[in-house]
Amino acid sequence: MTDTYLDKYQPKTSIFEHFEVASDLAPTDKAFKTWEKLLAAKRNHDGLFLVIGKLLKDVRDQQLYKHLDYPDFKQFLASEELSFSREKAYMCIKVYEYYIDVLQLDPESVNKMNVSRLSMMVPILKKIEDPKEVMRQIEDMSSLRHGDFLRQVKEKSNRDGKPTIYYSEEYAKWVINYYGSNTHLNDLGEFVFEWDRTDINAKQFLEEQGVIITKKD
């Protein structure tokens, strides 16, 4: 491709073009206009993964990359102008295809959720046949804290029956979820932590967790 061709199809626009605030506004008007632009920018930022997913899907499915002199979709993604990782590109496509094309959800509602969470939920949700249950699962899993969400995903996608383990602040203990039919547990007895006087970091960490430490002579 020639420079002229690239210049023609690579418009040079300022990222601030649609978010500029007039400098001659009264302070109150400027404050509200700036707030308005900020909210618009946030909505655009939150929803861009859907736009990117749709556009990339069009390029891939309709083989539009060939008209831009790229032999395949992979090289199109790796182009200097785009520089998209394959993982990120297909994550955006997957999220758009499932939540917008398949479930036909309102994009404004999908925008409010994290794209990584949405992507991780897709394999789990696809196993559910009841549409109402799918929606319930989306609502429940989207409201979880990050650690709880990751545990839910691991448990729901556990196909080989591996035990899962996490630390519970509520019980102040490690919690193991396992299947009794394929797991044997070895009890190691009582855990006693002995710290080296030079290991200041470990001592500070345990004290922060509320553990009372006494020196052992």
C-alpha positions as a Markdown table, in Angstrom:
| # | Residue | x | y | z |
|---|---|---|---|---|
| 1 | Met | 0.0 | 0.0 | 0.0 |
| 2 | Thr | 1.3 | 3.5 | -0.8 |
| 3 | Asp | 1.4 | 6.4 | 1.7 |
| 4 | Thr | -1.3 | 8.1 | -0.3 |
| 5 | Tyr | -3.6 | 5.1 | 0.1 |
| 6 | Leu | -3.0 | 5.0 | 3.9 |
| 7 | Asp | -3.5 | 8.8 | 4.2 |
| 8 | Lys | -6.8 | 8.5 | 2.4 |
| 9 | Tyr | -8.2 | 5.8 | 4.7 |
| 10 | Gln | -6.5 | 6.8 | 7.9 |
| 11 | Pro | -8.2 | 10.1 | 8.8 |
| 12 | Lys | -6.2 | 12.3 | 11.2 |
| 13 | Thr | -8.5 | 13.5 | 14.0 |
| 14 | Ser | -7.9 | 14.8 | 17.5 |
| 15 | Ile | -9.0 | 12.5 | 20.3 |
| 16 | Phe | -10.2 | 15.7 | 22.1 |
| 17 | Glu | -12.3 | 16.8 | 19.1 |
| 18 | His | -15.7 | 15.8 | 20.5 |
| 19 | Phe | -14.9 | 16.5 | 24.1 |
| 20 | Glu | -13.6 | 20.1 | 24.0 |
| 21 | Val | -15.2 | 22.7 | 26.3 |
| 22 | Ala | -15.3 | 26.3 | 25.4 |
| 23 | Ser | -12.9 | 28.4 | 27.4 |
| 24 | Asp | -15.1 | 31.5 | 27.5 |
| 25 | Leu | -17.9 | 29.9 | 29.5 |
| 26 | Ala | -18.9 | 31.2 | 32.9 |
| 27 | Pro | -17.4 | 29.0 | 35.7 |
| 28 | Thr | -20.7 | 27.4 | 36.5 |
| 29 | Asp | -21.6 | 26.7 | 32.9 |
| 30 | Lys | -18.1 | 25.4 | 32.3 |
| 31 | Ala | -18.3 | 23.1 | 35.3 |
| 32 | Phe | -21.6 | 21.5 | 34.0 |
| 33 | Lys | -20.4 | 21.3 | 30.4 |
| 34 | Thr | -17.1 | 19.6 | 31.6 |
| 35 | Trp | -19.2 | 17.2 | 33.7 |
| 36 | Glu | -21.4 | 16.4 | 30.7 |
| 37 | Lys | -18.3 | 15.7 | 28.5 |
| 38 | Leu | -16.8 | 13.6 | 31.2 |
| 39 | Leu | -19.9 | 11.4 | 31.4 |
| 40 | Ala | -20.0 | 11.1 | 27.7 |
| 41 | Ala | -16.3 | 10.1 | 27.6 |
| 42 | Lys | -16.9 | 7.5 | 30.3 |
| 43 | Arg | -19.8 | 6.0 | 28.4 |
| 44 | Asn | -17.8 | 5.8 | 25.2 |
| 45 | His | -14.9 | 4.2 | 27.1 |
| 46 | Asp | -17.0 | 1.6 | 28.8 |
| 47 | Gly | -18.8 | 0.7 | 25.6 |
| 48 | Leu | -15.9 | 0.6 | 23.1 |
| 49 | Phe | -15.3 | -3.1 | 23.5 |
| 50 | Leu | -18.7 | -3.7 | 22.0 |
| 51 | Val | -18.0 | -1.4 | 19.1 |
| 52 | Ile | -14.6 | -2.9 | 18.6 |
| 53 | Gly | -16.1 | -6.4 | 18.7 |
| 54 | Lys | -18.7 | -5.6 | 16.1 |
| 55 | Leu | -16.2 | -3.9 | 13.7 |
| 56 | Leu | -13.7 | -6.7 | 14.0 |
| 57 | Lys | -16.4 | -9.3 | 13.5 |
| 58 | Asp | -17.4 | -7.5 | 10.3 |
| 59 | Val | -13.9 | -7.4 | 9.1 |
| 60 | Arg | -13.3 | -11.1 | 9.8 |
| 61 | Asp | -16.7 | -12.5 | 8.6 |
| 62 | Gln | -16.8 | -10.4 | 5.4 |
| 63 | Gln | -13.1 | -10.7 | 4.8 |
| 64 | Leu | -12.8 | -7.0 | 4.5 |
| 65 | Tyr | -9.1 | -7.2 | 5.3 |
| 66 | Lys | -8.4 | -8.4 | 1.8 |
| 67 | His | -9.6 | -5.0 | 0.5 |
| 68 | Leu | -6.9 | -3.4 | 2.7 |
| 69 | Asp | -4.2 | -5.6 | 1.2 |
| 70 | Tyr | -3.9 | -8.0 | 4.1 |
| 71 | Pro | -3.8 | -11.7 | 3.2 |
| 72 | Asp | -5.6 | -12.9 | 6.4 |
| 73 | Phe | -7.3 | -11.6 | 9.5 |
| 74 | Lys | -4.3 | -12.4 | 11.7 |
| 75 | Gln | -2.0 | -10.1 | 9.8 |
| 76 | Phe | -4.7 | -7.5 | 9.8 |
| 77 | Leu | -4.8 | -7.6 | 13.6 |
| 78 | Ala | -1.0 | -7.3 | 13.7 |
| 79 | Ser | -0.9 | -4.3 | 11.5 |
| 80 | Glu | 1.1 | -1.3 | 12.7 |
| 81 | Glu | -1.9 | 0.9 | 12.7 |
| 82 | Leu | -4.2 | -1.5 | 14.7 |
| 83 | Ser | -1.7 | -3.6 | 16.7 |
| 84 | Phe | -4.4 | -5.8 | 18.3 |
| 85 | Ser | -3.4 | -9.0 | 20.2 |
| 86 | Arg | -5.4 | -12.0 | 18.9 |
| 87 | Glu | -6.6 | -12.7 | 22.4 |
| 88 | Lys | -8.0 | -9.3 | 22.9 |
| 89 | Ala | -9.6 | -9.1 | 19.5 |
| 90 | Tyr | -11.4 | -12.5 | 19.8 |
| 91 | Met | -12.5 | -11.6 | 23.4 |
| 92 | Cys | -14.3 | -8.5 | 22.0 |
| 93 | Ile | -15.8 | -10.5 | 19.2 |
| 94 | Lys | -16.9 | -13.3 | 21.4 |
| 95 | Val | -18.6 | -10.9 | 23.9 |
| 96 | Tyr | -20.4 | -9.0 | 21.1 |
| 97 | Glu | -21.5 | -12.2 | 19.3 |
| 98 | Tyr | -22.9 | -13.8 | 22.4 |
| 99 | Tyr | -24.5 | -10.9 | 24.4 |
| 100 | Ile | -25.7 | -8.8 | 21.5 |
| 101 | Asp | -26.2 | -11.2 | 18.5 |
| 102 | Val | -27.3 | -14.3 | 20.5 |
| 103 | Leu | -28.9 | -13.0 | 23.7 |
| 104 | Gln | -29.9 | -9.7 | 22.0 |
| 105 | Leu | -29.3 | -7.8 | 25.2 |
| 106 | Asp | -29.5 | -4.0 | 25.4 |
| 107 | Pro | -25.9 | -2.7 | 24.6 |
| 108 | Glu | -26.4 | 0.0 | 27.3 |
| 109 | Ser | -26.9 | -2.8 | 29.9 |
| 110 | Val | -23.9 | -4.8 | 28.6 |
| 111 | Asn | -21.7 | -1.6 | 28.7 |
| 112 | Lys | -22.1 | -1.5 | 32.5 |
| 113 | Met | -20.3 | -4.9 | 32.9 |
| 114 | Asn | -16.6 | -5.7 | 32.7 |
| 115 | Val | -15.5 | -7.1 | 29.4 |
| 116 | Ser | -13.2 | -9.7 | 31.0 |
| 117 | Arg | -16.0 | -10.9 | 33.2 |
| 118 | Leu | -18.4 | -11.1 | 30.3 |
| 119 | Ser | -15.9 | -13.1 | 28.3 |
| 120 | Met | -15.2 | -15.6 | 31.2 |
| 121 | Met | -19.0 | -16.1 | 31.7 |
| 122 | Val | -19.7 | -17.1 | 28.1 |
| 123 | Pro | -18.7 | -20.8 | 28.3 |
| 124 | Ile | -20.7 | -21.2 | 31.5 |
| 125 | Leu | -23.8 | -19.4 | 30.2 |
| 126 | Lys | -23.8 | -21.4 | 26.9 |
| 127 | Lys | -24.5 | -24.6 | 28.9 |
| 128 | Ile | -27.7 | -23.2 | 30.3 |
| 129 | Glu | -30.8 | -23.7 | 28.1 |
| 130 | Asp | -33.4 | -21.7 | 30.0 |
| 131 | Pro | -33.1 | -18.0 | 28.9 |
| 132 | Lys | -34.4 | -16.8 | 32.3 |
| 133 | Glu | -31.7 | -18.8 | 34.1 |
| 134 | Val | -29.1 | -17.3 | 31.8 |
| 135 | Met | -30.2 | -13.8 | 32.8 |
| 136 | Arg | -30.3 | -14.6 | 36.5 |
| 137 | Gln | -26.8 | -16.0 | 36.3 |
| 138 | Ile | -25.5 | -12.9 | 34.5 |
| 139 | Glu | -27.1 | -10.7 | 37.2 |
| 140 | Asp | -25.8 | -12.8 | 40.1 |
| 141 | Met | -22.2 | -13.2 | 38.8 |
| 142 | Ser | -21.9 | -9.6 | 37.7 |
| 143 | Ser | -22.6 | -8.4 | 41.3 |
| 144 | Leu | -19.9 | -10.6 | 42.9 |
| 145 | Arg | -16.6 | -9.2 | 44.2 |
| 146 | His | -13.6 | -10.0 | 42.0 |
| 147 | Gly | -12.3 | -12.9 | 44.2 |
| 148 | Asp | -15.8 | -14.4 | 44.6 |
| 149 | Phe | -16.4 | -14.1 | 40.9 |
| 150 | Leu | -13.2 | -16.0 | 40.0 |
| 151 | Arg | -14.1 | -18.8 | 42.4 |
| 152 | Gln | -17.6 | -19.1 | 40.9 |
| 153 | Val | -16.1 | -19.3 | 37.4 |
| 154 | Lys | -13.6 | -21.9 | 38.4 |
| 155 | Glu | -16.3 | -24.0 | 40.2 |
| 156 | Lys | -18.8 | -23.8 | 37.3 |
| 157 | Ser | -16.2 | -24.6 | 34.7 |
| 158 | Asn | -14.5 | -27.4 | 36.6 |
| 159 | Arg | -14.8 | -30.3 | 34.2 |
| 160 | Asp | -12.1 | -32.6 | 35.7 |
| 161 | Gly | -13.2 | -32.4 | 39.3 |
| 162 | Lys | -10.1 | -30.7 | 40.7 |
| 163 | Pro | -10.5 | -29.3 | 44.3 |
| 164 | Thr | -10.6 | -25.5 | 44.6 |
| 165 | Ile | -9.0 | -23.6 | 47.5 |
| 166 | Tyr | -9.3 | -20.1 | 48.8 |
| 167 | Tyr | -8.7 | -18.1 | 52.0 |
| 168 | Ser | -11.9 | -17.0 | 53.8 |
| 169 | Glu | -11.7 | -13.9 | 55.8 |
| 170 | Glu | -15.1 | -14.8 | 57.4 |
| 171 | Tyr | -13.8 | -18.1 | 58.8 |
| 172 | Ala | -10.1 | -17.0 | 59.0 |
| 173 | Lys | -9.2 | -20.3 | 57.4 |
| 174 | Trp | -8.4 | -21.9 | 54.1 |
| 175 | Val | -11.5 | -23.3 | 52.4 |
| 176 | Ile | -11.3 | -26.4 | 50.1 |
| 177 | Asn | -14.2 | -27.4 | 47.8 |
| 178 | Tyr | -13.9 | -31.0 | 46.6 |
| 179 | Tyr | -15.7 | -34.0 | 45.4 |
| 180 | Gly | -15.6 | -36.8 | 47.9 |
| 181 | Ser | -15.7 | -39.5 | 45.2 |
| 182 | Asn | -12.4 | -38.5 | 43.7 |
| 183 | Thr | -10.4 | -36.8 | 46.5 |
| 184 | His | -8.4 | -38.1 | 49.4 |
| 185 | Leu | -7.6 | -35.6 | 52.2 |
| 186 | Asn | -4.5 | -35.8 | 54.3 |
| 187 | Asp | -4.8 | -34.1 | 57.7 |
| 188 | Leu | -1.5 | -32.5 | 58.6 |
| 189 | Gly | -2.6 | -31.6 | 62.2 |
| 190 | Glu | -2.3 | -28.2 | 63.8 |
| 191 | Phe | -0.5 | -25.5 | 61.9 |
| 192 | Val | 2.1 | -23.6 | 63.9 |
| 193 | Phe | 3.9 | -20.7 | 62.4 |
| 194 | Glu | 7.4 | -20.1 | 63.5 |
| 195 | Trp | 9.0 | -16.9 | 62.3 |
| 196 | Asp | 12.7 | -16.1 | 62.0 |
| 197 | Arg | 13.5 | -12.8 | 63.7 |
| 198 | Thr | 15.0 | -11.6 | 60.4 |
| 199 | Asp | 11.8 | -12.2 | 58.6 |
| 200 | Ile | 10.2 | -8.9 | 59.3 |
| 201 | Asn | 7.8 | -8.9 | 56.3 |
| 202 | Ala | 6.1 | -12.2 | 57.4 |
| 203 | Lys | 5.8 | -10.8 | 61.0 |
| 204 | Gln | 4.2 | -7.6 | 59.8 |
| 205 | Phe | 1.9 | -9.4 | 57.4 |
| 206 | Leu | 0.6 | -11.7 | 60.2 |
| 207 | Glu | 0.1 | -8.8 | 62.6 |
| 208 | Glu | -1.9 | -7.0 | 60.0 |
| 209 | Gln | -4.1 | -10.1 | 59.8 |
| 210 | Gly | -4.8 | -9.9 | 63.5 |
| 211 | Val | -2.5 | -12.8 | 64.4 |
| 212 | Ile | -0.8 | -12.5 | 67.9 |
| 213 | Ile | 2.9 | -13.5 | 67.6 |
| 214 | Thr | 5.2 | -14.4 | 70.4 |
| 215 | Lys | 8.9 | -15.1 | 70.2 |
| 216 | Lys | 10.0 | -18.7 | 70.7 |
| 217 | Asp | 13.2 | -19.1 | 72.7 |
